[in-house]
Amino acid sequence: MILSGTGEPADVFFEDLTPGLVFDLGVTAVDEVEMITFAERFDPQWYHVDGDLAARSPYRGLIASGWFTAALFMRAYVEHVLQRAAADASPGIEELRWLAPVRGGDQLGTRLEVLGRRPSSARPGLGTVTLEGTMSRLDPAGYPEEDVLRLRFRGWFLKRSAA
């Protein structure tokens, strides 16, 4: 039995990840306390941790660390794809863009698109998949208002035939 990234039995393999396939990774509510706690530990810049200074700035309030936003994306990716996928590892991020500030209370819709794939020449049982993730702030009706995060990265996935 092949295990997923979370240790569950895998049912998504390299062959399933075809270009154009889009995954809905759900909606994430940004918790302000969690956002500040993350920033205090990992990115303690004033516009992430000091509400008084941030309120008097062009930001008009606290904004999330981009790394916090990226971590929210990763959690959604794990919950909606990697918990089912025969994922091996990731050779890295090709592009990461923070497009708009994220604030406590925001609702972020997340999606993932398969851009391309190719079999590995170095490891015959694997394939490399190029993915693009997008997080968008949702308006009160739940429609995308503006993109806040975009990243393009690659992942290694086991081929079904190797299982």
C-alpha positions as CSV (number, residue, x, y, z in Angstrom):
1,M,0.0,0.0,0.0
2,I,1.3,3.5,-1.0
3,L,0.8,6.2,1.7
4,S,-0.2,9.8,1.1
5,G,1.6,12.8,2.5
6,T,-0.3,12.4,5.8
7,G,0.0,8.6,6.1
8,E,-3.4,7.7,4.7
9,P,-3.7,5.3,1.8
10,A,-3.0,7.2,-1.5
11,D,-5.5,7.3,-4.3
12,V,-4.1,10.2,-6.4
13,F,-1.0,9.4,-8.5
14,F,1.2,11.1,-11.1
15,E,-1.1,9.8,-13.9
16,D,-4.1,11.5,-12.3
17,L,-2.5,15.0,-12.2
18,T,-3.2,16.1,-15.8
19,P,-2.6,19.7,-17.1
20,G,-5.7,21.8,-16.7
21,L,-7.0,19.9,-13.6
22,V,-8.2,22.3,-10.9
23,F,-8.7,21.5,-7.3
24,D,-10.9,23.6,-5.0
25,L,-8.9,23.8,-1.7
26,G,-11.8,25.4,0.2
27,V,-12.1,28.6,2.2
28,T,-9.8,29.6,5.1
29,A,-10.9,32.1,7.7
30,V,-7.9,34.2,8.8
31,D,-7.8,34.2,12.6
32,E,-6.2,37.5,13.8
33,V,-4.8,36.0,17.1
34,E,-3.2,33.2,15.2
35,M,-1.9,35.7,12.6
36,I,-0.3,37.9,15.2
37,T,1.1,34.9,17.2
38,F,2.8,33.6,14.0
39,A,4.3,37.1,13.3
40,E,5.5,37.5,16.8
41,R,7.5,34.3,16.5
42,F,8.6,34.3,12.8
43,D,8.1,37.8,11.3
44,P,7.9,40.5,14.0
45,Q,7.8,43.5,11.8
46,W,5.6,46.4,13.2
47,Y,2.9,46.1,10.6
48,H,2.3,42.5,11.6
49,V,2.5,42.9,15.4
50,D,1.9,46.5,16.5
51,G,-1.8,47.4,16.1
52,D,-1.3,51.0,17.1
53,L,1.5,51.7,14.6
54,A,-0.2,49.8,11.9
55,A,-3.5,51.7,12.4
56,R,-1.6,55.0,11.8
57,S,0.2,53.7,8.7
58,P,-0.9,53.5,5.1
59,Y,-2.0,49.9,5.9
60,R,-4.7,51.2,8.3
61,G,-4.3,48.2,10.5
62,L,-2.4,45.0,11.0
63,I,-1.6,42.9,8.0
64,A,-0.6,39.2,7.9
65,S,3.0,38.1,7.3
66,G,3.2,36.8,3.7
67,W,4.8,33.7,5.3
68,F,1.7,33.2,7.4
69,T,-0.5,33.4,4.2
70,A,1.8,30.9,2.5
71,A,1.4,28.6,5.5
72,L,-2.4,28.9,5.2
73,F,-2.1,27.9,1.6
74,M,0.1,24.9,2.5
75,R,-2.5,23.7,5.1
76,A,-5.3,23.8,2.5
77,Y,-3.0,22.0,0.0
78,V,-2.3,19.2,2.5
79,E,-6.0,18.9,3.5
80,H,-7.4,18.7,0.0
81,V,-4.7,17.1,-2.1
82,L,-1.7,15.7,-0.2
83,Q,-3.7,13.7,2.2
84,R,-4.8,11.7,-0.8
85,A,-1.8,11.9,-3.1
86,A,1.2,9.6,-3.5
87,A,3.4,12.6,-3.0
88,D,7.2,12.1,-2.5
89,A,8.6,15.6,-1.9
90,S,8.9,19.0,-3.6
91,P,12.0,20.2,-5.4
92,G,10.9,23.8,-4.7
93,I,9.0,26.9,-5.4
94,E,9.5,28.7,-8.8
95,E,7.5,31.8,-8.0
96,L,5.8,33.3,-4.9
97,R,3.9,36.5,-5.0
98,W,2.1,38.3,-2.2
99,L,-0.4,40.4,-4.2
100,A,-2.5,42.2,-1.6
101,P,-2.5,42.5,2.2
102,V,-4.3,39.9,4.3
103,R,-6.1,40.8,7.5
104,G,-7.6,39.1,10.4
105,G,-11.2,38.1,9.6
106,D,-10.6,37.7,5.9
107,Q,-12.1,34.7,4.1
108,L,-9.6,33.3,1.6
109,G,-10.7,31.0,-1.2
110,T,-7.9,28.7,-2.5
111,R,-7.5,26.8,-5.7
112,L,-4.7,24.7,-7.3
113,E,-4.2,24.1,-11.0
114,V,-2.0,21.5,-12.6
115,L,0.1,23.4,-15.2
116,G,2.2,20.5,-16.5
117,R,3.9,17.2,-15.8
118,R,6.7,15.0,-16.9
119,P,8.2,11.7,-15.9
120,S,11.4,11.8,-13.9
121,S,14.5,10.8,-15.8
122,A,16.5,10.3,-12.6
123,R,13.8,8.3,-10.7
124,P,11.7,6.2,-13.0
125,G,8.9,5.6,-10.4
126,L,8.2,9.3,-10.1
127,G,7.0,12.2,-12.1
128,T,7.3,16.0,-11.6
129,V,4.1,18.0,-11.6
130,T,4.1,21.8,-12.0
131,L,1.3,23.4,-9.9
132,E,0.0,26.9,-9.5
133,G,-1.8,27.9,-6.3
134,T,-4.0,31.0,-5.8
135,M,-5.6,32.5,-2.7
136,S,-8.3,35.1,-3.2
137,R,-10.0,37.3,-0.7
138,L,-13.7,36.6,-0.8
139,D,-16.4,39.3,-0.6
140,P,-19.3,38.9,1.8
141,A,-21.3,36.9,-0.8
142,G,-18.3,34.5,-1.1
143,Y,-17.1,35.6,-4.5
144,P,-13.4,36.3,-5.3
145,E,-12.7,40.0,-4.7
146,E,-8.9,40.0,-5.3
147,D,-6.0,37.6,-5.4
148,V,-3.7,37.8,-2.3
149,L,-1.3,35.0,-3.0
150,R,0.0,33.2,-6.1
151,L,2.7,30.6,-6.2
152,R,4.0,28.2,-8.8
153,F,5.9,25.1,-7.6
154,R,6.8,21.6,-8.4
155,G,6.0,18.4,-6.6
156,W,7.1,14.8,-7.1
157,F,4.4,12.2,-7.2
158,L,4.7,8.4,-7.5
159,K,3.5,6.8,-10.7
160,R,0.6,4.3,-10.2
161,S,2.7,1.7,-12.1
162,A,5.5,2.0,-9.5
163,A,3.0,1.2,-6.7
